[in-house]
Amino acid sequence: MARTPVVTRDMVPEEFRDAFDELTGDAGGAITGGPGSITINSPEMSRRRSRLTAYLRFESTFPKRIQELAILATARALDCPYVWNAHAPAARREGVSDELVDALRDRQPLPEMAPDESAIINYCTEFYRSHRVSSSTFQIAMEQFGAQHLVELTALMGNYAQTAFFLNAFEVELPAERSEPVLPVGRG
């Protein structure tokens, strides 16, 4: 169980109930797991955040393989088992090699990668380590993705960093059913 209780409609101030209803309609009136179970504590913020997440995940036109790889790099950098568990299977389905996924998870030397994979891994890694991206790494990423997609990939990284903040700070538990080994945290 997370550090906050499951939010029910009666717990929400009247002025935020429309947002609560919009967000929980498909879930039967309550969100009991994942980042939504935390963000629903602020229904209007959650509604606005969910629109950006939906665009970045489902409407942007950058390749899903690179999108999932950027999410995994973020999950690894922020030691977020929940995001890792949710996205490692998707990354594998989208064509990220098992060797790359496993090496990222275990903080092992990375296998040879396609140029676009290398570009996003280097971009993410540099940013999360130094909070900056060198000119050469930026230029390579720009050549691989173009300005629009690089902006969107950077926003995706920030969005999933925020997601990891919620999940880690509120100690959201992994679902019981999962196909991935638990992400090792607290080292490296």
N, C-alpha and C positions, 0 to 999 in steps of 0.2 A: 504494500500500500504506500502511496506517495505521502508526503508530509502534510497534505491538505485533504480534507474529506471530498467525496464526490459531491459536486455542486448540483443542487436541485433547483427547480424553478422558484420555489418559495423562498430560497436563500438570496435571490437576485432582486435588487431594487427595481421597482416598477419601471423606471425610465430605461432600464437595460433589458427588459424581458423580450422585446422584439428581437434583439440581437441574440439573446440566449435561445429563443425558439428557432431562429434561423439556423443556428449552429448545431442544435441538438435534434432537429427534426428527424434526420436520417438515423440517428442513434437511439431513437425511442424516448427522448426527453432527458437523457443524461449521457455524459461522456465519461467512461470509467477507466480509460487507459490512454497512454501516449501523451504527446505534448498538449493535445486538446483538453485533456483532463486538468491541466494546470492553467492554460490560458483562458479557459472558460470562467475562471474567477474574475476576469475583467472582460465581460462579453463584447463590449464595443471594440476594445483593442483587439480581441481575438478575431472578431469579424473582419476588421481591416487587415490584420496580419494574414488571415486565411486567403484573402484575395490575391495578395502578392505571392504567397506560396503556391497557389493554384496556377497563376500565370507562369512562374518560374518552372514548376514541375510539369505542367501539362499543355501549356500553350506556346512556350518559347520554342524556337525552331532549331536550337543547337542539338547536336547528337545526344541521344539518351545515354549512350555508353560513356561519353565524357561528363555528362551531368552526374551520373551515378558515381563515377570516379572522383569527381570534385566533392561529392557528399561524403564518400568514404575517407578521402584525405582529411576532411573537416572532422569527421567522427574520430579518426585516429589521432589527430592533433589535439583534440579536446577530450580524449579519453571518454567517449560517450558510447557505452555498450548498447543503449537502446537504438540510437541512430544506426550504429554499425549493424545490429541484428536486423533492422528493417531494410537496410539498403544493400548489404553484401549479396543476398540472393538476387536482387534486381540487377546489380552490377554484373553478376555472372550471366544472367539471362540476356543482358544487353551486349555481351561479348567481351567483357573484361576477363582476362584469363584467370583461371584458378590460381596460378602461380603468383600473379600480381596481387590478387586479393589477399591470399595467404601471407605473402611477404609484407604487405602493408600492415595487416593485423598483427603479425608477430615482430614487427620492426626489424625485419631481416633485409639484407641487400636485395634490391629490386631486380627482377629479371629484365631482359631487353624488352623495350616497349616501342609501340608505334610512335611516330613523331608527335601526334596530337596528345597521346597519353603522357608522354614525357613532358610536353609543354605544360599540361595542367598540373601534373604532380610537382614539377619544379616551381611553378607559380604559387601553388597552395603551400608547399613546404617552406619556401622563402618567406611568404607572408606570415605564416603562423610562427615561424622561428624568430624573425626579426621585426615583424610588423611593417615590413617594406618589401618591395620587389625591385631587384636590380634592373638596370637598363637593359642588359642583355636578355635576362629572363622575360622581361616585359615585352621586348621586341619579338622574341620567338613566339610568345603567346599571341601577340597581336597578329603576326603573320599566319599563325595557325587558325585563329578564330575570327579575326576581324573585330572592329570596335564594338559593334552591337553585341556580339556573342561574348566578348571578353567582359563587357559591362555586366551582362546578364549572369555570366559565370561568377563574377565577383559578388554580385548581389546574392546569388545562390549560396555561395560560401558564407556570406554574412547571415543569411536567413537560417542556414543550418547551424551556424555558430550560436545564434540566438536560441534555436531549438535545443541545442546541447546544453546551453545555460539553464533553460527551464528544466530539462530532464535530469541533469546532474544535481542542480541546487535543490530540487524538490524530491529527489531520490525516487523517480518513477521506476518501478520494477519492470524487468523484462517479462514479456509474455511467457507463459509456461510452454507453449508450443513454439519451437524455433528450430531452424535447420542449420544454424551456424554455431560454431564454438563461441563461447563468451569472449568478448574482447578483453584481453589482459590490460589492466590499467595500473597506473602508479609507478611506471618505470620509464626510463628513457628521456 
